[in-house]
Amino acid sequence: MAEAVQTKIREITELNRTLETRVSQRTKELEEANRLLGKNFDQLKETQTQLIKSEKLASLGALVAGVSHELNTPIGNALTVSTTLSHKTGEVKQVYQHGQIKKSTLDEFLIAVEEAGDLLSKNLLRASELIISFKTVAVDQTSEQRRRFNLLQTMSELAVTLRPTLKKTKLIYEIQISEDILLDSYPGPLIQVITNLFNNAIVHAFEGRDIGMMSLSGGQDPTDPSFVVLTFKDDGIGIQQNNLEKIFDPFYTTKLGQGGSGLGLNICYNIVEGLLGGHISVSSELGVGTQFKIRIPSSAPHKTIIAELS
């Protein structure tokens, strides 16, 4: 009996020893797995950050391309008018130097100068408006600086830079925002949100179509005047109901492999829900269109800007 007890003790001792060894081995394996998971998570976060930056740069690049293309028309017109005026001035000068100028010739020249001056003013004013709007939007879009700004003015300046992308389509973009709304917030991130919604509508809402309507409306929240409600709508093809709950998820896109990163609406969500201290929601009906509703405080909360938005 004593020998049997000793045998059991040796078996238990050996079992404990092997158990400790296995526990130690499993612990090391788990630690290694956790280390690899942490490393992979850090890599994914870095990849997401780089993709977000790429998304913002791509948006800014499209803005530059659109404004550059739009500037060609007024600057080209101004150059044509100035060249014609210079040529006409040379002809009149030559006639004048030979002492053969007539009153009718001078009258025609003065009318031409007046018309040329009017055309130059209109085209240069158009170019100036584009450049000023682009400069303001570009500076805001690449920074998260907080400042006071008029919502209608900021969104109108953005619209000037966005509309050139619609030039070869029959898509219309309208703004209906109260004139007296002042925000103490972050215009750059807000511009990024509206730009992403605009681009998202062009890519998804009007796929296969070049006719339609987009609109941005805004006003004080009637239930709480310290908040502002912005509504971005389109009359596009709409979104399937089973996709609505995933639409703000990172990397979710129906255009995988076709240029869609799946980060556009996720960036919108992070900016509105985080930095701007508000809420964004979406509703849609197939064949009718989609509506994004953004509710943000007139004075954004003071907080540290998260790295994902930088």
Contacts in CASP RR format, 6 or more apart in sequence:
PFRMAT RR
TARGET T0000
AUTHOR 0000-0000-0000
METHOD contacts of the structure
MODEL  1
MAEAVQTKIREITELNRTLETRVSQRTKELEEANRLLGKNFDQLKETQTQ
LIKSEKLASLGALVAGVSHELNTPIGNALTVSTTLSHKTGEVKQVYQHGQ
IKKSTLDEFLIAVEEAGDLLSKNLLRASELIISFKTVAVDQTSEQRRRFN
LLQTMSELAVTLRPTLKKTKLIYEIQISEDILLDSYPGPLIQVITNLFNN
AIVHAFEGRDIGMMSLSGGQDPTDPSFVVLTFKDDGIGIQQNNLEKIFDP
FYTTKLGQGGSGLGLNICYNIVEGLLGGHISVSSELGVGTQFKIRIPSSA
PHKTIIAELS
48 250 0 8 1.000
48 263 0 8 1.000
48 308 0 8 1.000
49 307 0 8 1.000
49 308 0 8 1.000
51 261 0 8 1.000
51 263 0 8 1.000
52 263 0 8 1.000
52 267 0 8 1.000
52 308 0 8 1.000
52 309 0 8 1.000
54 261 0 8 1.000
55 196 0 8 1.000
55 261 0 8 1.000
55 263 0 8 1.000
55 264 0 8 1.000
55 267 0 8 1.000
56 141 0 8 1.000
56 142 0 8 1.000
56 192 0 8 1.000
56 267 0 8 1.000
59 141 0 8 1.000
59 192 0 8 1.000
59 195 0 8 1.000
59 196 0 8 1.000
59 199 0 8 1.000
60 138 0 8 1.000
60 141 0 8 1.000
60 142 0 8 1.000
62 165 0 8 1.000
62 199 0 8 1.000
63 134 0 8 1.000
63 137 0 8 1.000
63 138 0 8 1.000
63 141 0 8 1.000
63 161 0 8 1.000
63 162 0 8 1.000
63 195 0 8 1.000
64 134 0 8 1.000
64 138 0 8 1.000
66 161 0 8 1.000
66 164 0 8 1.000
66 165 0 8 1.000
67 130 0 8 1.000
67 131 0 8 1.000
67 134 0 8 1.000
67 161 0 8 1.000
67 164 0 8 1.000
69 164 0 8 1.000
69 167 0 8 1.000
70 130 0 8 1.000
70 163 0 8 1.000
70 164 0 8 1.000
70 167 0 8 1.000
71 127 0 8 1.000
71 130 0 8 1.000
71 131 0 8 1.000
73 123 0 8 1.000
73 126 0 8 1.000
74 122 0 8 1.000
74 123 0 8 1.000
74 124 0 8 1.000
74 126 0 8 1.000
74 127 0 8 1.000
74 130 0 8 1.000
75 123 0 8 1.000
75 127 0 8 1.000
76 123 0 8 1.000
77 119 0 8 1.000
77 123 0 8 1.000
78 119 0 8 1.000
78 120 0 8 1.000
78 123 0 8 1.000
78 124 0 8 1.000
78 127 0 8 1.000
81 116 0 8 1.000
81 117 0 8 1.000
81 119 0 8 1.000
81 120 0 8 1.000
81 123 0 8 1.000
82 116 0 8 1.000
82 120 0 8 1.000
84 116 0 8 1.000
85 112 0 8 1.000
85 113 0 8 1.000
85 116 0 8 1.000
85 117 0 8 1.000
88 109 0 8 1.000
88 112 0 8 1.000
89 109 0 8 1.000
92 101 0 8 1.000
92 105 0 8 1.000
92 106 0 8 1.000
92 109 0 8 1.000
95 101 0 8 1.000
95 105 0 8 1.000
129 160 0 8 1.000
130 160 0 8 1.000
130 161 0 8 1.000
132 157 0 8 1.000
133 157 0 8 1.000
133 158 0 8 1.000
133 160 0 8 1.000
133 161 0 8 1.000
134 160 0 8 1.000
134 161 0 8 1.000
136 154 0 8 1.000
136 157 0 8 1.000
137 157 0 8 1.000
137 158 0 8 1.000
137 161 0 8 1.000
137 191 0 8 1.000
140 154 0 8 1.000
140 187 0 8 1.000
140 188 0 8 1.000
140 191 0 8 1.000
141 188 0 8 1.000
141 191 0 8 1.000
141 192 0 8 1.000
141 195 0 8 1.000
142 188 0 8 1.000
143 188 0 8 1.000
144 186 0 8 1.000
144 188 0 8 1.000
144 189 0 8 1.000
144 275 0 8 1.000
144 305 0 8 1.000
144 309 0 8 1.000
144 310 0 8 1.000
145 186 0 8 1.000
145 188 0 8 1.000
146 184 0 8 1.000
146 185 0 8 1.000
146 186 0 8 1.000
146 300 0 8 1.000
147 184 0 8 1.000
147 187 0 8 1.000
148 182 0 8 1.000
148 183 0 8 1.000
148 184 0 8 1.000
149 182 0 8 1.000
149 183 0 8 1.000
149 185 0 8 1.000
149 187 0 8 1.000
150 179 0 8 1.000
150 181 0 8 1.000
150 182 0 8 1.000
151 177 0 8 1.000
151 178 0 8 1.000
151 181 0 8 1.000
151 182 0 8 1.000
151 183 0 8 1.000
151 218 0 8 1.000
151 228 0 8 1.000
152 175 0 8 1.000
152 177 0 8 1.000
152 178 0 8 1.000
152 179 0 8 1.000
152 181 0 8 1.000
154 187 0 8 1.000
154 190 0 8 1.000
154 191 0 8 1.000
155 175 0 8 1.000
155 177 0 8 1.000
155 194 0 8 1.000
155 216 0 8 1.000
156 175 0 8 1.000
158 191 0 8 1.000
158 194 0 8 1.000
158 195 0 8 1.000
159 173 0 8 1.000
159 175 0 8 1.000
159 216 0 8 1.000
162 173 0 8 1.000
162 195 0 8 1.000
162 198 0 8 1.000
163 173 0 8 1.000
165 202 0 8 1.000
166 172 0 8 1.000
166 173 0 8 1.000
168 210 0 8 1.000
169 206 0 8 1.000
169 210 0 8 1.000
169 211 0 8 1.000
170 210 0 8 1.000
170 211 0 8 1.000
170 212 0 8 1.000
171 202 0 8 1.000
171 206 0 8 1.000
171 210 0 8 1.000
171 211 0 8 1.000
171 212 0 8 1.000
171 213 0 8 1.000
171 214 0 8 1.000
172 212 0 8 1.000
172 213 0 8 1.000
172 214 0 8 1.000
173 198 0 8 1.000
173 214 0 8 1.000
173 215 0 8 1.000
173 216 0 8 1.000
174 213 0 8 1.000
174 214 0 8 1.000
174 215 0 8 1.000
174 216 0 8 1.000
175 215 0 8 1.000
175 216 0 8 1.000
175 217 0 8 1.000
176 215 0 8 1.000
176 216 0 8 1.000
176 217 0 8 1.000
176 218 0 8 1.000
177 216 0 8 1.000
177 217 0 8 1.000
177 218 0 8 1.000
177 219 0 8 1.000
177 230 0 8 1.000
178 218 0 8 1.000
178 219 0 8 1.000
178 220 0 8 1.000
181 218 0 8 1.000
181 219 0 8 1.000
181 220 0 8 1.000
181 228 0 8 1.000
181 298 0 8 1.000
182 298 0 8 1.000
183 190 0 8 1.000
183 228 0 8 1.000
183 296 0 8 1.000
183 298 0 8 1.000
183 299 0 8 1.000
183 300 0 8 1.000
184 298 0 8 1.000
184 299 0 8 1.000
184 300 0 8 1.000
185 276 0 8 1.000
185 296 0 8 1.000
185 297 0 8 1.000
185 298 0 8 1.000
185 299 0 8 1.000
185 300 0 8 1.000
186 275 0 8 1.000
186 276 0 8 1.000
186 300 0 8 1.000
189 271 0 8 1.000
189 275 0 8 1.000
189 276 0 8 1.000
189 309 0 8 1.000
190 271 0 8 1.000
190 276 0 8 1.000
190 296 0 8 1.000
192 267 0 8 1.000
192 268 0 8 1.000
192 271 0 8 1.000
193 267 0 8 1.000
193 268 0 8 1.000
193 271 0 8 1.000
193 272 0 8 1.000
193 276 0 8 1.000
193 280 0 8 1.000
193 294 0 8 1.000
194 216 0 8 1.000
194 230 0 8 1.000
194 232 0 8 1.000
196 264 0 8 1.000
196 265 0 8 1.000
196 267 0 8 1.000
196 268 0 8 1.000
197 232 0 8 1.000
197 265 0 8 1.000
197 268 0 8 1.000
197 292 0 8 1.000
198 214 0 8 1.000
198 232 0 8 1.000
199 264 0 8 1.000
200 264 0 8 1.000
200 265 0 8 1.000
201 214 0 8 1.000
201 232 0 8 1.000
201 234 0 8 1.000
201 236 0 8 1.000
201 290 0 8 1.000
203 255 0 8 1.000
203 260 0 8 1.000
204 237 0 8 1.000
204 239 0 8 1.000
204 254 0 8 1.000
204 255 0 8 1.000
205 214 0 8 1.000
205 234 0 8 1.000
205 236 0 8 1.000
205 237 0 8 1.000
205 238 0 8 1.000
205 289 0 8 1.000
205 290 0 8 1.000
206 212 0 8 1.000
206 234 0 8 1.000
206 236 0 8 1.000
206 237 0 8 1.000
207 237 0 8 1.000
209 236 0 8 1.000
209 237 0 8 1.000
212 234 0 8 1.000
212 235 0 8 1.000
212 236 0 8 1.000
213 234 0 8 1.000
213 235 0 8 1.000
214 232 0 8 1.000
214 233 0 8 1.000
214 234 0 8 1.000
215 231 0 8 1.000
215 232 0 8 1.000
215 233 0 8 1.000
215 234 0 8 1.000
216 230 0 8 1.000
216 231 0 8 1.000
216 232 0 8 1.000
217 230 0 8 1.000
217 231 0 8 1.000
217 233 0 8 1.000
218 228 0 8 1.000
218 229 0 8 1.000
218 230 0 8 1.000
218 231 0 8 1.000
219 228 0 8 1.000
219 229 0 8 1.000
219 230 0 8 1.000
220 227 0 8 1.000
220 228 0 8 1.000
220 229 0 8 1.000
221 227 0 8 1.000
221 228 0 8 1.000
221 229 0 8 1.000
221 295 0 8 1.000
226 297 0 8 1.000
226 298 0 8 1.000
226 299 0 8 1.000
227 295 0 8 1.000
227 296 0 8 1.000
227 297 0 8 1.000
227 298 0 8 1.000
228 295 0 8 1.000
228 296 0 8 1.000
228 297 0 8 1.000
228 298 0 8 1.000
229 293 0 8 1.000
229 294 0 8 1.000
229 295 0 8 1.000
230 293 0 8 1.000
230 294 0 8 1.000
230 295 0 8 1.000
230 296 0 8 1.000
231 291 0 8 1.000
231 292 0 8 1.000
231 293 0 8 1.000
231 294 0 8 1.000
232 291 0 8 1.000
232 292 0 8 1.000
232 294 0 8 1.000
233 289 0 8 1.000
233 290 0 8 1.000
233 291 0 8 1.000
233 292 0 8 1.000
234 289 0 8 1.000
234 290 0 8 1.000
235 288 0 8 1.000
235 289 0 8 1.000
236 287 0 8 1.000
236 288 0 8 1.000
236 289 0 8 1.000
236 290 0 8 1.000
237 286 0 8 1.000
237 287 0 8 1.000
237 289 0 8 1.000
238 284 0 8 1.000
238 285 0 8 1.000
238 286 0 8 1.000
238 287 0 8 1.000
238 288 0 8 1.000
238 289 0 8 1.000
238 290 0 8 1.000
239 247 0 8 1.000
239 282 0 8 1.000
239 284 0 8 1.000
239 286 0 8 1.000
239 290 0 8 1.000
240 286 0 8 1.000
241 284 0 8 1.000
243 254 0 8 1.000
244 282 0 8 1.000
244 283 0 8 1.000
244 284 0 8 1.000
246 252 0 8 1.000
247 265 0 8 1.000
247 282 0 8 1.000
248 265 0 8 1.000
248 266 0 8 1.000
248 268 0 8 1.000
248 269 0 8 1.000
248 280 0 8 1.000
248 282 0 8 1.000
249 266 0 8 1.000
250 262 0 8 1.000
250 263 0 8 1.000
250 266 0 8 1.000
251 261 0 8 1.000
251 262 0 8 1.000
251 263 0 8 1.000
251 266 0 8 1.000
252 262 0 8 1.000
252 266 0 8 1.000
253 260 0 8 1.000
253 261 0 8 1.000
253 262 0 8 1.000
255 262 0 8 1.000
256 262 0 8 1.000
267 309 0 8 1.000
268 280 0 8 1.000
268 292 0 8 1.000
269 280 0 8 1.000
270 306 0 8 1.000
270 308 0 8 1.000
270 309 0 8 1.000
271 309 0 8 1.000
272 278 0 8 1.000
272 279 0 8 1.000
272 280 0 8 1.000
272 294 0 8 1.000
272 296 0 8 1.000
273 279 0 8 1.000
273 280 0 8 1.000
274 303 0 8 1.000
274 306 0 8 1.000
275 300 0 8 1.000
275 303 0 8 1.000
275 305 0 8 1.000
275 306 0 8 1.000
275 309 0 8 1.000
276 296 0 8 1.000
276 297 0 8 1.000
276 300 0 8 1.000
277 296 0 8 1.000
277 297 0 8 1.000
277 300 0 8 1.000
277 301 0 8 1.000
278 294 0 8 1.000
278 295 0 8 1.000
278 296 0 8 1.000
278 297 0 8 1.000
279 294 0 8 1.000
279 295 0 8 1.000
279 296 0 8 1.000
280 292 0 8 1.000
280 293 0 8 1.000
280 294 0 8 1.000
280 295 0 8 1.000
281 292 0 8 1.000
281 293 0 8 1.000
282 290 0 8 1.000
282 291 0 8 1.000
282 292 0 8 1.000
282 293 0 8 1.000
283 290 0 8 1.000
283 291 0 8 1.000
283 293 0 8 1.000
284 290 0 8 1.000
284 291 0 8 1.000
END
